[in-house]
Amino acid sequence: MRYLDHAATTPVRPEVLQAMLPYLTERFGNPSSHHTVGEAAAAALADARARVARVLGFRPADIVFTSGGTEADNLAVKGLAIGAALRRRAPVHVITTAIEHEAILASCDYLERVHGFAVTRLTVDPDDLAAAIRPDTAVVSIGYANNEIGTVQDAAALASVTAAAGVPLHLDAVQAAGWLPLAGTGADALSLAGHKVGAPQGIGLLAVRSRLPLEPVLHGGGQERDRRSGTENLAGIIGLTTALELAEAERAESASRVSALRDAFIARVLERVPSARLTGHPTRRLPGTASFTFAGTSGEAVLLELERRGFVTSSGSACAAGSDEPSHVLLACGIAPEVAQTAVRFTFDHRERGDVISVADALAASVAAVRSGA
């Protein structure tokens, strides 16, 4: 079975497991404990924080470890917006786009519904960002790279606009890690999830400038400089740190190699299945992502046919648990609902070196089988 759904999750790298093992066995201390075992854990935590900060181009004090990308996005959007509102003593305004991950969109919905904040949802490409910024805008939250269609935003251009207006920019970089530069984006906050780069599920981080007012989402013992309470997942943090360093060291070579494989795959699919339509930007896309629609089929039926042939992938986001609704991302791109439900997404690993032509040929055979009712 060949796994081609790496945007959903990746296998844990052997180097990451090796780095984590001591913190799952003899180095098990709680970093908040005031004894030698706890102090050793605190030292390891501080070291990991500094190493992550170097990769991201932030200061160690800016790094907040979380349970994953969803919590990091929630903390960024809610924390920055509510923090600004408390400082101003008035509701504020948030800007995002219509194609964001549900963690961002649902956080914006919460702020609008519960706190009466105003939310502007820009179109697919945030070209009109400057015009949308208002005097009460507290945060702009945009995905660096889309998890379904792979479209990459121009982070430097976004940061230039927000910096000129004095508004913090949050980039959801969960899908970008290992593919795109993370340091020097100009963002004031950056979300990551470990399981997208070869660390375990259940660990992530938010890098956020410590000068910004950030209201915690989780309250309790005041860990993470009072920005995220709860005993730190030290083994997971070590794993995330190791995976992030490895991904960054390999990034340039991986992006170049996998981009070439992706382009060959896309060309073969479009050649073998003339009705296939590539979704997302034709060139500004993640190296490992190719998503298509196949009008007149069922995306789920195509996926079952592919799995029968030994290839596992998905129709889109793994985070829309149990939903049979068409993707909000594809709908925002102007794709009709009945066509959006035919989507199939392929996401390759950073270390992919395999034969992609056989994958394209299996996809063509699967589409043909669904269309023929075989």
C-alpha positions as CSV (number, residue, x, y, z in Angstrom):
1,M,0.0,0.0,0.0
2,R,1.4,3.4,-1.0
3,Y,0.4,6.3,1.2
4,L,-0.1,9.6,-0.6
5,D,-2.0,11.7,2.1
6,H,0.9,13.4,3.8
7,A,-1.0,16.7,4.2
8,A,-3.2,14.8,6.6
9,T,-0.3,13.4,8.6
10,T,3.1,12.0,8.2
11,P,4.9,9.0,9.7
12,V,7.2,9.8,12.6
13,R,10.8,9.9,11.5
14,P,13.2,7.4,13.1
15,E,15.5,10.3,14.1
16,V,12.6,11.9,15.9
17,L,11.7,8.7,17.8
18,Q,15.3,8.3,18.9
19,A,15.4,11.9,20.2
20,M,12.1,11.5,22.0
21,L,12.9,8.1,23.7
22,P,14.9,9.4,26.7
23,Y,12.0,11.8,27.5
24,L,9.6,8.9,27.5
25,T,11.7,6.9,29.9
26,E,14.4,8.1,32.3
27,R,14.1,11.9,31.6
28,F,10.4,12.0,32.5
29,G,10.4,15.1,34.7
30,N,7.8,17.9,34.8
31,P,9.5,21.2,33.8
32,S,7.5,23.0,36.5
33,S,8.9,20.9,39.4
34,H,11.4,22.5,41.7
35,H,13.8,19.6,42.1
36,T,16.7,18.1,40.0
37,V,14.5,15.9,37.8
38,G,12.2,18.8,37.1
39,E,15.1,21.2,36.5
40,A,16.7,18.9,34.0
41,A,13.3,18.8,32.1
42,A,13.1,22.6,32.3
43,A,16.6,22.9,30.8
44,A,15.7,20.5,27.9
45,L,12.5,22.6,27.3
46,A,14.5,25.8,27.2
47,D,17.0,24.3,24.8
48,A,14.2,23.1,22.5
49,R,12.5,26.5,22.6
50,A,15.8,28.2,21.6
51,R,16.4,25.7,18.7
52,V,12.8,26.2,17.4
53,A,13.2,30.0,17.6
54,R,16.4,29.8,15.5
55,V,14.6,27.9,12.7
56,L,11.6,30.3,12.7
57,G,13.5,33.6,13.1
58,F,11.7,34.4,16.3
59,R,13.0,34.9,19.9
60,P,12.8,32.0,22.4
61,A,10.4,34.0,24.5
62,D,8.0,34.1,21.5
63,I,7.6,30.3,21.2
64,V,4.4,28.8,22.8
65,F,4.1,25.1,22.6
66,T,0.6,23.7,22.0
67,S,-1.2,20.5,21.3
68,G,-1.1,21.0,17.6
69,G,-2.0,23.3,14.7
70,T,-5.7,23.7,15.6
71,E,-4.9,24.9,19.1
72,A,-2.1,27.2,17.7
73,D,-4.5,28.8,15.2
74,N,-7.2,29.2,18.0
75,L,-4.7,30.9,20.3
76,A,-3.5,33.2,17.5
77,V,-6.9,34.3,16.3
78,K,-8.7,34.4,19.6
79,G,-5.8,35.4,21.7
80,L,-4.6,38.3,19.6
81,A,-8.1,39.6,18.9
82,I,-9.3,39.4,22.5
83,G,-6.0,40.7,23.8
84,A,-6.4,43.8,21.6
85,A,-10.1,44.2,22.6
86,L,-9.2,44.1,26.3
87,R,-6.5,46.8,25.7
88,R,-8.9,49.0,23.7
89,R,-11.9,48.1,25.9
90,A,-14.0,47.7,22.7
91,P,-14.8,45.0,20.1
92,V,-12.3,44.7,17.3
93,H,-12.1,43.6,13.7
94,V,-10.5,40.5,12.3
95,I,-9.5,39.8,8.6
96,T,-9.1,36.3,7.1
97,T,-10.0,34.6,3.8
98,A,-12.7,32.3,2.7
99,I,-10.3,29.4,2.0
100,E,-8.7,29.0,5.5
101,H,-8.5,25.9,7.6
102,E,-11.6,25.4,9.8
103,A,-9.4,26.2,12.9
104,I,-9.2,29.8,11.7
105,L,-12.7,30.1,10.3
106,A,-14.4,28.6,13.3
107,S,-12.3,30.9,15.6
108,C,-13.5,33.9,13.6
109,D,-17.1,32.7,13.8
110,Y,-16.7,32.4,17.6
111,L,-15.4,35.9,17.9
112,E,-18.2,37.2,15.8
113,R,-21.0,35.2,17.5
114,V,-19.9,35.4,21.1
115,H,-18.0,38.7,21.4
116,G,-19.6,40.7,18.7
117,F,-16.3,41.3,16.8
118,A,-16.4,42.2,13.1
119,V,-14.9,39.7,10.6
120,T,-14.0,40.3,7.0
121,R,-13.5,37.2,4.9
122,L,-11.5,38.1,1.8
123,T,-11.7,36.1,-1.5
124,V,-9.3,33.4,-2.5
125,D,-6.4,35.7,-3.2
126,P,-6.1,38.5,-0.6
127,D,-5.3,41.2,-3.1
128,D,-7.7,43.6,-1.5
129,L,-6.2,43.2,2.0
130,A,-5.0,46.9,2.2
131,A,-8.5,48.1,1.5
132,A,-10.0,45.8,4.1
133,I,-7.9,47.0,7.0
134,R,-9.7,49.4,9.4
135,P,-8.6,51.5,12.4
136,D,-10.0,48.7,14.7
137,T,-8.4,45.8,12.9
138,A,-6.7,43.6,15.5
139,V,-5.3,40.7,13.5
140,V,-5.0,39.4,9.9
141,S,-5.0,35.6,9.9
142,I,-4.2,33.9,6.5
143,G,-2.8,30.5,5.6
144,Y,0.7,30.6,4.2
145,A,-0.2,27.5,2.1
146,N,-3.7,26.0,1.7
147,N,-4.1,22.5,3.0
148,E,-6.5,21.3,0.3
149,I,-5.4,22.9,-3.0
150,G,-1.8,23.8,-2.1
151,T,-2.0,27.4,-3.1
152,V,0.9,29.5,-1.6
153,Q,0.3,33.1,-0.6
154,D,2.9,35.8,-1.0
155,A,3.9,36.1,2.7
156,A,6.2,39.1,2.1
157,A,3.6,41.1,0.3
158,L,1.0,40.4,3.0
159,A,3.5,41.4,5.7
160,S,4.3,44.6,3.9
161,V,0.6,45.6,3.9
162,T,0.0,44.7,7.5
163,A,3.2,46.3,8.8
164,A,2.4,49.5,7.0
165,A,-1.0,49.5,8.8
166,G,0.5,48.5,12.2
167,V,-1.7,45.3,12.3
168,P,-0.3,41.9,13.4
169,L,-0.1,39.2,10.7
170,H,-0.7,35.6,11.7
171,L,0.3,33.0,9.1
172,D,-1.0,29.5,9.4
173,A,2.2,27.7,8.3
174,V,1.1,24.2,9.2
175,Q,1.3,23.0,5.6
176,A,4.3,25.2,4.7
177,A,6.8,23.6,7.1
178,G,9.5,21.7,5.3
179,W,8.5,23.2,1.9
180,L,8.6,27.0,2.3
181,P,10.9,29.4,4.2
182,L,9.6,30.0,7.7
183,A,12.1,32.6,8.8
184,G,11.9,36.1,7.3
185,T,8.3,36.0,6.3
186,G,7.5,39.2,8.2
187,A,4.7,37.5,10.1
188,D,4.1,38.5,13.8
189,A,2.7,35.0,14.5
190,L,3.2,31.6,13.0
191,S,1.4,28.3,13.6
192,L,2.9,24.8,13.1
193,A,1.9,21.2,13.7
194,G,4.5,18.5,14.4
195,H,2.7,15.7,12.6
196,K,3.1,17.4,9.2
197,V,6.9,17.2,9.4
198,G,7.6,13.8,10.9
199,A,6.9,14.4,14.6
200,P,4.0,12.8,16.5
201,Q,0.4,13.9,16.4
202,G,-0.6,16.0,19.4
203,I,2.3,18.6,19.4
204,G,2.5,22.0,17.8
205,L,3.4,25.6,18.4
206,L,2.6,29.2,18.0
207,A,5.4,31.6,17.5
208,V,4.0,35.0,18.5
209,R,5.9,38.3,19.2
210,S,6.0,38.7,22.9
211,R,5.2,42.4,22.6
212,L,1.7,41.6,21.4
213,P,-1.2,41.3,23.9
214,L,-2.3,37.7,23.8
215,E,-5.2,36.4,25.9
216,P,-4.8,32.7,26.8
217,V,-7.3,30.2,25.5
218,L,-6.3,27.6,28.2
219,H,-6.1,28.8,31.8
220,G,-4.4,27.1,34.8
221,G,-0.9,26.9,36.1
222,G,0.6,29.6,34.0
223,Q,3.0,27.6,31.9
224,E,4.4,29.0,28.7
225,R,4.8,32.4,30.2
226,D,1.1,32.5,31.1
227,R,0.1,32.1,27.5
228,R,-0.8,28.4,27.5
229,S,-1.4,26.6,30.8
230,G,-0.9,22.9,31.1
231,T,2.1,20.6,31.7
232,E,4.3,20.8,28.6
233,N,4.5,17.6,26.5
234,L,8.3,17.5,26.7
235,A,8.8,14.4,24.7
236,G,6.6,15.8,21.9
237,I,8.4,19.1,22.1
238,I,11.7,17.3,21.6
239,G,10.2,15.4,18.7
240,L,8.8,18.6,17.1
241,T,12.1,20.4,17.5
242,T,14.1,17.5,15.9
243,A,11.7,17.1,13.1
244,L,11.6,20.9,12.4
245,E,15.4,21.1,12.3
246,L,15.6,18.1,9.9
247,A,12.9,19.5,7.6
248,E,14.5,22.9,7.4
249,A,18.0,21.4,6.7
250,E,16.5,19.3,3.9
251,R,14.0,21.9,2.6
252,A,15.7,23.3,-0.5
253,E,16.6,19.9,-1.9
254,S,13.2,18.4,-1.0
255,A,11.2,21.2,-2.5
256,S,13.1,21.1,-5.8
257,R,13.0,17.3,-6.1
258,V,9.3,16.9,-5.2
259,S,8.2,19.8,-7.3
260,A,9.6,18.0,-10.4
261,L,7.8,14.8,-9.4
262,R,4.6,16.8,-8.8
263,D,4.8,18.5,-12.2
264,A,5.3,15.1,-13.9
265,F,2.4,13.6,-12.0
266,I,0.1,16.5,-12.9
267,A,1.0,16.4,-16.6
268,R,0.4,12.6,-16.7
269,V,-3.0,12.9,-15.0
270,L,-4.1,15.7,-17.4
271,E,-2.9,13.7,-20.3
272,R,-4.6,10.4,-19.3
273,V,-7.9,12.0,-18.0
274,P,-8.8,14.9,-20.2
275,S,-11.8,15.9,-18.0
276,A,-9.6,16.3,-15.0
277,R,-9.2,19.8,-13.6
278,L,-6.3,20.9,-11.4
279,T,-7.5,22.9,-8.5
280,G,-5.5,25.8,-6.9
281,H,-3.0,28.1,-8.5
282,P,-1.2,26.5,-11.5
283,T,2.3,27.5,-10.3
284,R,2.1,29.1,-6.8
285,R,1.5,25.8,-5.1
286,L,3.2,23.5,-2.5
287,P,5.8,21.2,-4.0
288,G,4.0,18.1,-2.8
289,T,0.3,18.9,-3.5
290,A,-1.8,18.1,-6.5
291,S,-5.6,18.2,-6.2
292,F,-8.1,17.5,-9.1
293,T,-11.8,17.4,-9.7
294,F,-13.3,14.7,-12.0
295,A,-16.7,16.0,-13.1
296,G,-19.3,13.2,-13.5
297,T,-17.7,10.9,-10.9
298,S,-17.8,10.5,-7.2
299,G,-14.6,11.5,-5.4
300,E,-15.2,8.9,-2.7
301,A,-15.8,6.2,-5.3
302,V,-12.5,7.1,-7.0
303,L,-10.7,7.0,-3.7
304,L,-12.1,3.4,-3.0
305,E,-10.9,2.3,-6.5
306,L,-7.5,3.8,-5.9
307,E,-7.2,2.0,-2.5
308,R,-8.2,-1.3,-4.2
309,R,-5.2,-0.7,-6.5
310,G,-2.9,0.0,-3.6
311,F,-2.9,3.8,-3.3
312,V,-4.2,5.7,-0.3
313,T,-5.1,9.3,-0.5
314,S,-8.0,11.7,0.3
315,S,-10.6,14.0,-1.0
316,G,-9.3,17.0,0.9
317,S,-8.9,18.2,4.5
318,A,-8.7,15.4,7.1
319,C,-10.0,18.0,9.7
320,A,-13.6,18.2,8.4
321,A,-14.4,15.1,10.4
322,G,-17.4,13.1,9.1
323,S,-18.6,15.8,6.7
324,D,-20.0,14.9,3.3
325,E,-20.5,18.5,2.3
326,P,-18.5,19.9,-0.6
327,S,-15.2,21.6,0.4
328,H,-15.7,25.2,1.4
329,V,-12.3,25.9,-0.2
330,L,-13.4,24.6,-3.6
331,L,-16.7,26.5,-3.3
332,A,-14.8,29.7,-2.6
333,C,-12.8,29.0,-5.7
334,G,-16.0,29.1,-7.8
335,I,-16.3,25.4,-8.3
336,A,-19.9,24.1,-8.4
337,P,-20.9,21.9,-5.4
338,E,-21.5,18.8,-7.5
339,V,-18.0,19.1,-9.1
340,A,-16.4,20.0,-5.7
341,Q,-17.6,16.6,-4.4
342,T,-15.5,14.8,-7.0
343,A,-12.2,16.2,-5.7
344,V,-9.2,13.9,-5.0
345,R,-6.1,15.2,-3.4
346,F,-2.6,13.8,-3.6
347,T,0.1,15.0,-1.2
348,F,3.6,13.7,-1.4
349,D,6.2,13.3,1.4
350,H,9.2,15.5,1.7
351,R,11.4,12.4,1.0
352,E,9.4,11.2,-2.0
353,R,11.5,9.6,-4.6
354,G,9.1,7.0,-6.1
355,D,7.4,6.5,-9.4
356,V,4.6,9.0,-9.8
357,I,3.6,7.9,-13.3
358,S,2.2,4.6,-12.0
359,V,0.1,6.7,-9.5
360,A,-1.3,8.8,-12.3
361,D,-2.0,5.7,-14.4
362,A,-3.8,4.1,-11.4
363,L,-5.8,7.2,-11.0
364,A,-6.8,7.2,-14.6
365,A,-7.9,3.6,-14.4
366,S,-9.9,4.3,-11.2
367,V,-11.7,7.2,-12.8
368,A,-12.5,5.1,-15.8
369,A,-13.8,2.3,-13.6
370,V,-16.1,4.7,-11.7
371,R,-17.4,6.2,-14.9
372,S,-18.1,2.8,-16.4
373,G,-19.7,1.5,-13.2
374,A,-17.3,-1.4,-13.1
